[in-house]
Amino acid sequence: MKTWNDGKTIAIERCVLPLDASLHKGSSGRVGVLGGSARYTGAPYYAAMASLQAGADLAFVFCAQEATLPIKSYSPELMVAPVYSASDFDPV
């Protein structure tokens, strides 16, 4: 009887590199997430945290100026930079 994960575990193990003492910060990958606003801070946070859980070393969140402090307060592991403001866009 086959199960849903036959072979998937082996495929995932091949994608994730083992830790090595010679690696430094950023050697296992860097991720940049663009998104977020004052009302919507969760999606960029969860996307960046998922990348860290998947094995990336560095996760950057590029977000609205209004979302910078809330996202920074969620986790010290993320690097958060304001790159735009909600006032830069026309109201919809």
N, CA, C and O atoms as CSV, one atom per row, in Angstrom:
chain,resi,resn,atom,element,x,y,z
A,1,MET,N,N,0.841,-1.182,0.000
A,1,MET,CA,C,0.000,0.000,0.000
A,1,MET,C,C,0.886,1.245,0.000
A,1,MET,O,O,1.780,1.382,0.835
A,2,LYS,N,N,0.633,2.132,-0.926
A,2,LYS,CA,C,1.423,3.356,-1.014
A,2,LYS,C,C,0.819,4.422,-0.109
A,2,LYS,O,O,-0.396,4.499,0.074
A,3,THR,N,N,1.691,5.228,0.440
A,3,THR,CA,C,1.224,6.369,1.226
A,3,THR,C,C,1.503,7.643,0.448
A,3,THR,O,O,2.215,7.622,-0.555
A,4,TRP,N,N,0.944,8.747,0.910
A,4,TRP,CA,C,1.058,10.029,0.198
A,4,TRP,C,C,2.483,10.547,0.130
A,4,TRP,O,O,2.807,11.332,-0.761
A,5,ASN,N,N,3.350,10.123,1.059
A,5,ASN,CA,C,4.693,10.698,1.092
A,5,ASN,C,C,5.782,9.756,0.597
A,5,ASN,O,O,6.961,10.009,0.845
A,6,ASP,N,N,5.429,8.687,-0.090
A,6,ASP,CA,C,6.454,7.786,-0.632
A,6,ASP,C,C,7.372,8.557,-1.575
A,6,ASP,O,O,6.925,9.111,-2.580
A,7,GLY,N,N,8.635,8.584,-1.247
A,7,GLY,CA,C,9.607,9.243,-2.100
A,7,GLY,C,C,9.750,10.736,-1.883
A,7,GLY,O,O,10.771,11.313,-2.257
A,8,LYS,N,N,8.761,11.371,-1.293
A,8,LYS,CA,C,8.832,12.821,-1.092
A,8,LYS,C,C,9.870,13.193,-0.041
A,8,LYS,O,O,10.555,14.206,-0.180
A,9,THR,N,N,9.989,12.394,0.994
A,9,THR,CA,C,10.973,12.682,2.040
A,9,THR,C,C,12.385,12.637,1.473
A,9,THR,O,O,13.210,13.493,1.791
A,10,ILE,N,N,12.662,11.664,0.650
A,10,ILE,CA,C,13.990,11.548,0.045
A,10,ILE,C,C,14.257,12.742,-0.867
A,10,ILE,O,O,15.365,13.277,-0.871
A,11,ALA,N,N,13.265,13.162,-1.633
A,11,ALA,CA,C,13.434,14.308,-2.528
A,11,ALA,C,C,13.708,15.580,-1.737
A,11,ALA,O,O,14.539,16.393,-2.142
A,12,ILE,N,N,13.026,15.760,-0.627
A,12,ILE,CA,C,13.240,16.949,0.203
A,12,ILE,C,C,14.627,16.908,0.829
A,12,ILE,O,O,15.313,17.929,0.876
A,13,GLU,N,N,15.047,15.743,1.308
A,13,GLU,CA,C,16.376,15.619,1.910
A,13,GLU,C,C,17.479,15.949,0.911
A,13,GLU,O,O,18.531,16.455,1.303
A,14,ARG,N,N,17.263,15.676,-0.348
A,14,ARG,CA,C,18.260,16.000,-1.371
A,14,ARG,C,C,18.349,17.508,-1.611
A,14,ARG,O,O,19.399,18.012,-2.009
A,15,CYS,N,N,17.261,18.219,-1.373
A,15,CYS,CA,C,17.232,19.672,-1.603
A,15,CYS,C,C,17.847,20.460,-0.453
A,15,CYS,O,O,18.386,21.545,-0.670
A,16,VAL,N,N,17.777,19.938,0.754
A,16,VAL,CA,C,18.271,20.652,1.932
A,16,VAL,C,C,19.714,20.233,2.194
A,16,VAL,O,O,19.999,19.061,2.440
A,17,LEU,N,N,20.613,21.202,2.139
A,17,LEU,CA,C,22.028,20.909,2.347
A,17,LEU,C,C,22.327,20.691,3.823
A,17,LEU,O,O,21.732,21.355,4.672
A,18,PRO,N,N,23.234,19.779,4.147
A,18,PRO,CA,C,23.614,19.595,5.551
A,18,PRO,C,C,24.427,20.794,6.036
A,18,PRO,O,O,25.103,21.457,5.249
A,19,LEU,N,N,24.353,21.062,7.335
A,19,LEU,CA,C,25.128,22.157,7.908
A,19,LEU,C,C,26.604,21.800,7.905
A,19,LEU,O,O,26.986,20.642,8.069
A,20,ASP,N,N,27.417,22.820,7.714
A,20,ASP,CA,C,28.860,22.633,7.644
A,20,ASP,C,C,29.510,23.767,8.418
A,20,ASP,O,O,29.050,24.907,8.349
A,21,ALA,N,N,30.562,23.473,9.145
A,21,ALA,CA,C,31.238,24.492,9.957
A,21,ALA,C,C,31.866,25.589,9.109
A,21,ALA,O,O,32.132,26.678,9.617
A,22,SER,N,N,32.106,25.328,7.834
A,22,SER,CA,C,32.725,26.340,6.980
A,22,SER,C,C,31.718,27.341,6.411
A,22,SER,O,O,32.120,28.335,5.806
A,23,LEU,N,N,30.430,27.098,6.592
A,23,LEU,CA,C,29.406,28.009,6.070
A,23,LEU,C,C,29.346,29.284,6.896
A,23,LEU,O,O,29.571,29.262,8.106
A,24,HIS,N,N,29.044,30.379,6.243
A,24,HIS,CA,C,28.836,31.637,6.951
A,24,HIS,C,C,27.452,32.176,6.603
A,24,HIS,O,O,26.763,31.633,5.739
A,25,LYS,N,N,27.056,33.241,7.277
A,25,LYS,CA,C,25.722,33.804,7.097
A,25,LYS,C,C,25.495,34.163,5.633
A,25,LYS,O,O,26.257,34.932,5.047
A,26,GLY,N,N,24.464,33.613,5.061
A,26,GLY,CA,C,24.142,33.867,3.668
A,26,GLY,C,C,24.579,32.771,2.718
A,26,GLY,O,O,24.182,32.776,1.553
A,27,SER,N,N,25.386,31.831,3.187
A,27,SER,CA,C,25.861,30.756,2.314
A,27,SER,C,C,24.740,29.823,1.879
A,27,SER,O,O,24.799,29.242,0.796
A,28,SER,N,N,23.733,29.680,2.707
A,28,SER,CA,C,22.642,28.758,2.386
A,28,SER,C,C,21.443,29.453,1.767
A,28,SER,O,O,20.375,28.855,1.641
A,29,GLY,N,N,21.607,30.687,1.387
A,29,GLY,CA,C,20.538,31.358,0.662
A,29,GLY,C,C,20.054,32.633,1.317
A,29,GLY,O,O,20.071,32.787,2.538
A,30,ARG,N,N,19.625,33.536,0.462
A,30,ARG,CA,C,19.047,34.809,0.889
A,30,ARG,C,C,17.704,34.951,0.205
A,30,ARG,O,O,17.552,34.595,-0.964
A,31,VAL,N,N,16.728,35.474,0.937
A,31,VAL,CA,C,15.382,35.632,0.402
A,31,VAL,C,C,14.937,37.064,0.617
A,31,VAL,O,O,15.158,37.636,1.684
A,32,GLY,N,N,14.311,37.643,-0.396
A,32,GLY,CA,C,13.720,38.968,-0.277
A,32,GLY,C,C,12.225,38.876,-0.504
A,32,GLY,O,O,11.778,38.299,-1.495
A,33,VAL,N,N,11.447,39.443,0.411
A,33,VAL,CA,C,9.992,39.440,0.308
A,33,VAL,C,C,9.537,40.883,0.162
A,33,VAL,O,O,9.896,41.731,0.979
A,34,LEU,N,N,8.755,41.170,-0.865
A,34,LEU,CA,C,8.225,42.509,-1.083
A,34,LEU,C,C,6.733,42.478,-0.838
A,34,LEU,O,O,6.012,41.724,-1.493
A,35,GLY,N,N,6.256,43.290,0.100
A,35,GLY,CA,C,4.821,43.332,0.360
A,35,GLY,C,C,4.514,43.898,1.719
A,35,GLY,O,O,5.412,44.221,2.497
A,36,GLY,N,N,3.247,44.012,1.992
A,36,GLY,CA,C,2.813,44.489,3.289
A,36,GLY,C,C,2.358,45.930,3.270
A,36,GLY,O,O,2.814,46.740,2.463
A,37,SER,N,N,1.455,46.227,4.172
A,37,SER,CA,C,0.952,47.581,4.379
A,37,SER,C,C,0.614,47.708,5.852
A,37,SER,O,O,0.816,46.770,6.624
A,38,ALA,N,N,0.106,48.854,6.238
A,38,ALA,CA,C,-0.236,49.055,7.645
A,38,ALA,C,C,-1.283,48.044,8.105
A,38,ALA,O,O,-1.249,47.597,9.252
A,39,ARG,N,N,-2.207,47.683,7.227
A,39,ARG,CA,C,-3.265,46.726,7.583
A,39,ARG,C,C,-2.850,45.275,7.376
A,39,ARG,O,O,-3.361,44.384,8.054
A,40,TYR,N,N,-1.939,45.030,6.455
A,40,TYR,CA,C,-1.591,43.661,6.079
A,40,TYR,C,C,-0.100,43.419,6.301
A,40,TYR,O,O,0.715,43.615,5.400
A,41,THR,N,N,0.236,42.997,7.500
A,41,THR,CA,C,1.635,42.751,7.847
A,41,THR,C,C,1.957,41.263,7.961
A,41,THR,O,O,3.130,40.890,8.003
A,42,GLY,N,N,0.958,40.427,8.009
A,42,GLY,CA,C,1.176,39.000,8.244
A,42,GLY,C,C,1.796,38.249,7.088
A,42,GLY,O,O,2.697,37.437,7.297
A,43,ALA,N,N,1.339,38.497,5.873
A,43,ALA,CA,C,1.819,37.725,4.723
A,43,ALA,C,C,3.324,37.864,4.506
A,43,ALA,O,O,3.999,36.847,4.348
A,44,PRO,N,N,3.883,39.082,4.490
A,44,PRO,CA,C,5.333,39.154,4.309
A,44,PRO,C,C,6.102,38.530,5.473
A,44,PRO,O,O,7.161,37.935,5.276
A,45,TYR,N,N,5.567,38.667,6.674
A,45,TYR,CA,C,6.212,38.056,7.842
A,45,TYR,C,C,6.252,36.537,7.695
A,45,TYR,O,O,7.310,35.925,7.841
A,46,TYR,N,N,5.101,35.932,7.406
A,46,TYR,CA,C,5.045,34.472,7.303
A,46,TYR,C,C,5.866,33.953,6.125
A,46,TYR,O,O,6.482,32.892,6.230
A,47,ALA,N,N,5.885,34.672,5.014
A,47,ALA,CA,C,6.688,34.243,3.864
A,47,ALA,C,C,8.175,34.252,4.212
A,47,ALA,O,O,8.900,33.317,3.872
A,48,ALA,N,N,8.624,35.298,4.882
A,48,ALA,CA,C,10.037,35.384,5.257
A,48,ALA,C,C,10.396,34.328,6.299
A,48,ALA,O,O,11.457,33.711,6.207
A,49,MET,N,N,9.535,34.114,7.279
A,49,MET,CA,C,9.806,33.106,8.300
A,49,MET,C,C,9.812,31.700,7.700
A,49,MET,O,O,10.607,30.854,8.111
A,50,ALA,N,N,8.934,31.448,6.733
A,50,ALA,CA,C,8.912,30.137,6.076
A,50,ALA,C,C,10.213,29.890,5.322
A,50,ALA,O,O,10.705,28.763,5.277
A,51,SER,N,N,10.769,30.943,4.731
A,51,SER,CA,C,12.041,30.770,4.023
A,51,SER,C,C,13.163,30.419,4.990
A,51,SER,O,O,14.046,29.629,4.656
A,52,LEU,N,N,13.135,30.999,6.184
A,52,LEU,CA,C,14.139,30.646,7.193
A,52,LEU,C,C,13.955,29.202,7.649
A,52,LEU,O,O,14.931,28.473,7.827
A,53,GLN,N,N,12.708,28.793,7.835
A,53,GLN,CA,C,12.434,27.413,8.243
A,53,GLN,C,C,12.851,26.417,7.161
A,53,GLN,O,O,13.224,25.284,7.465
A,54,ALA,N,N,12.788,26.843,5.902
A,54,ALA,CA,C,13.159,25.963,4.793
A,54,ALA,C,C,14.667,25.876,4.598
A,54,ALA,O,O,15.142,25.037,3.832
A,55,GLY,N,N,15.430,26.736,5.285
A,55,GLY,CA,C,16.876,26.623,5.218
A,55,GLY,C,C,17.627,27.856,4.777
A,55,GLY,O,O,18.858,27.857,4.793
A,56,ALA,N,N,16.930,28.911,4.381
A,56,ALA,CA,C,17.635,30.138,3.997
A,56,ALA,C,C,18.293,30.749,5.231
A,56,ALA,O,O,17.788,30.615,6.346
A,57,ASP,N,N,19.416,31.415,5.022
A,57,ASP,CA,C,20.130,32.044,6.136
A,57,ASP,C,C,19.643,33.454,6.433
A,57,ASP,O,O,19.560,33.859,7.592
A,58,LEU,N,N,19.324,34.192,5.389
A,58,LEU,CA,C,18.940,35.591,5.549
A,58,LEU,C,C,17.580,35.829,4.913
A,58,LEU,O,O,17.309,35.353,3.810
A,59,ALA,N,N,16.729,36.563,5.609
A,59,ALA,CA,C,15.420,36.919,5.070
A,59,ALA,C,C,15.214,38.419,5.225
A,59,ALA,O,O,15.244,38.958,6.332
A,60,PHE,N,N,15.006,39.076,4.095
A,60,PHE,CA,C,14.753,40.509,4.063
A,60,PHE,C,C,13.284,40.736,3.738
A,60,PHE,O,O,12.730,40.059,2.872
A,61,VAL,N,N,12.651,41.678,4.420
A,61,VAL,CA,C,11.289,42.078,4.098
A,61,VAL,C,C,11.344,43.531,3.652
A,61,VAL,O,O,11.727,44.411,4.424
A,62,PHE,N,N,10.962,43.779,2.407
A,62,PHE,CA,C,10.875,45.127,1.864
A,62,PHE,C,C,9.398,45.490,1.858
A,62,PHE,O,O,8.606,44.883,1.137
A,63,CYS,N,N,9.030,46.477,2.659
A,63,CYS,CA,C,7.613,46.728,2.888
A,63,CYS,C,C,7.306,48.222,2.897
A,63,CYS,O,O,8.186,49.061,2.706
A,64,ALA,N,N,6.034,48.524,3.126
A,64,ALA,CA,C,5.591,49.909,3.267
A,64,ALA,C,C,6.165,50.496,4.546
A,64,ALA,O,O,6.353,49.794,5.540
A,65,GLN,N,N,6.435,51.774,4.507
A,65,GLN,CA,C,6.994,52.455,5.679
A,65,GLN,C,C,6.096,52.252,6.901
A,65,GLN,O,O,6.588,52.111,8.021
A,66,GLU,N,N,4.792,52.239,6.683
A,66,GLU,CA,C,3.839,52.095,7.782
A,66,GLU,C,C,3.861,50.700,8.405
A,66,GLU,O,O,3.411,50.525,9.537
A,67,ALA,N,N,4.370,49.720,7.692
A,67,ALA,CA,C,4.386,48.337,8.189
A,67,ALA,C,C,5.723,47.935,8.799
A,67,ALA,O,O,5.852,46.832,9.329
A,68,THR,N,N,6.708,48.806,8.732
A,68,THR,CA,C,8.054,48.448,9.180
A,68,THR,C,C,8.105,48.062,10.650
A,68,THR,O,O,8.599,46.985,10.984
A,69,LEU,N,N,7.610,48.907,11.526
A,69,LEU,CA,C,7.689,48.618,12.967
A,69,LEU,C,C,6.894,47.383,13.375
A,69,LEU,O,O,7.405,46.565,14.139
A,70,PRO,N,N,5.646,47.215,12.887
A,70,PRO,CA,C,4.945,45.974,13.270
A,70,PRO,C,C,5.679,44.712,12.834
A,70,PRO,O,O,5.779,43.761,13.610
A,71,ILE,N,N,6.192,44.684,11.609
A,71,ILE,CA,C,6.872,43.479,11.132
A,71,ILE,C,C,8.175,43.259,11.893
A,71,ILE,O,O,8.510,42.121,12.224
A,72,LYS,N,N,8.913,44.333,12.174
A,72,LYS,CA,C,10.152,44.196,12.957
A,72,LYS,C,C,9.871,43.628,14.340
A,72,LYS,O,O,10.675,42.868,14.879
A,73,SER,N,N,8.736,43.994,14.912
A,73,SER,CA,C,8.427,43.539,16.270
A,73,SER,C,C,8.035,42.065,16.321
A,73,SER,O,O,8.066,41.466,17.397
A,74,TYR,N,N,7.669,41.465,15.193
A,74,TYR,CA,C,7.288,40.056,15.173
A,74,TYR,C,C,8.477,39.130,15.393
A,74,TYR,O,O,8.350,38.114,16.076
A,75,SER,N,N,9.636,39.467,14.821
A,75,SER,CA,C,10.785,38.566,14.914
A,75,SER,C,C,12.093,39.330,14.739
A,75,SER,O,O,12.223,40.137,13.819
A,76,PRO,N,N,13.058,39.080,15.617
A,76,PRO,CA,C,14.366,39.715,15.450
A,76,PRO,C,C,15.203,39.063,14.343
A,76,PRO,O,O,16.255,39.588,13.980
A,77,GLU,N,N,14.752,37.937,13.808
A,77,GLU,CA,C,15.508,37.235,12.773
A,77,GLU,C,C,15.373,37.874,11.399
A,77,GLU,O,O,16.174,37.604,10.505
A,78,LEU,N,N,14.365,38.718,11.227
A,78,LEU,CA,C,14.109,39.320,9.922
A,78,LEU,C,C,14.764,40.684,9.809
A,78,LEU,O,O,14.850,41.431,10.784
A,79,MET,N,N,15.223,40.997,8.610
A,79,MET,CA,C,15.720,42.340,8.320
A,79,MET,C,C,14.629,43.049,7.537
A,79,MET,O,O,14.237,42.603,6.459
A,80,VAL,N,N,14.143,44.149,8.082
A,80,VAL,CA,C,12.987,44.841,7.518
A,80,VAL,C,C,13.408,46.224,7.045
A,80,VAL,O,O,14.064,46.966,7.776
A,81,ALA,N,N,13.029,46.564,5.822
A,81,ALA,CA,C,13.392,47.864,5.262
A,81,ALA,C,C,12.178,48.502,4.594
A,81,ALA,O,O,11.515,47.868,3.773
A,82,PRO,N,N,11.885,49.753,4.941
A,82,PRO,CA,C,10.789,50.450,4.254
A,82,PRO,C,C,11.261,50.917,2.877
A,82,PRO,O,O,12.267,51.618,2.769
A,83,VAL,N,N,10.545,50.535,1.840
A,83,VAL,CA,C,10.949,50.930,0.490
A,83,VAL,C,C,9.881,51.735,-0.242
A,83,VAL,O,O,10.140,52.275,-1.318
A,84,TYR,N,N,8.694,51.819,0.330
A,84,TYR,CA,C,7.637,52.632,-0.269
A,84,TYR,C,C,6.690,53.071,0.825
A,84,TYR,O,O,6.784,52.612,1.964
A,85,SER,N,N,5.788,53.953,0.481
A,85,SER,CA,C,4.783,54.431,1.425
A,85,SER,C,C,3.414,54.261,0.789
A,85,SER,O,O,3.283,54.313,-0.434
A,86,ALA,N,N,2.411,54.061,1.601
A,86,ALA,CA,C,1.053,53.911,1.089
A,86,ALA,C,C,0.617,55.164,0.344
A,86,ALA,O,O,-0.207,55.085,-0.567
A,87,SER,N,N,1.151,56.302,0.713
A,87,SER,CA,C,0.780,57.553,0.041
A,87,SER,C,C,1.359,57.641,-1.372
A,87,SER,O,O,0.974,58.528,-2.134
A,88,ASP,N,N,2.274,56.742,-1.735
A,88,ASP,CA,C,2.836,56.722,-3.087
A,88,ASP,C,C,1.837,56.214,-4.123
A,88,ASP,O,O,2.038,56.399,-5.323
A,89,PHE,N,N,0.768,55.579,-3.667
A,89,PHE,CA,C,-0.197,54.964,-4.568
A,89,PHE,C,C,-1.504,55.730,-4.565
A,89,PHE,O,O,-1.874,56.349,-3.567
A,90,ASP,N,N,-2.201,55.684,-5.693
A,90,ASP,CA,C,-3.519,56.307,-5.780
A,90,ASP,C,C,-4.506,55.497,-4.957
A,90,ASP,O,O,-4.421,54.269,-4.931
A,91,PRO,N,N,-5.447,56.165,-4.281
A,91,PRO,CA,C,-6.460,55.397,-3.543
A,91,PRO,C,C,-7.344,54.626,-4.520
A,91,PRO,O,O,-7.696,55.125,-5.589
A,92,VAL,N,N,-7.689,53.421,-4.137
A,92,VAL,CA,C,-8.515,52.577,-5.000
A,92,VAL,C,C,-9.927,52.579,-4.501
A,92,VAL,O,O,-10.791,51.927,-5.089
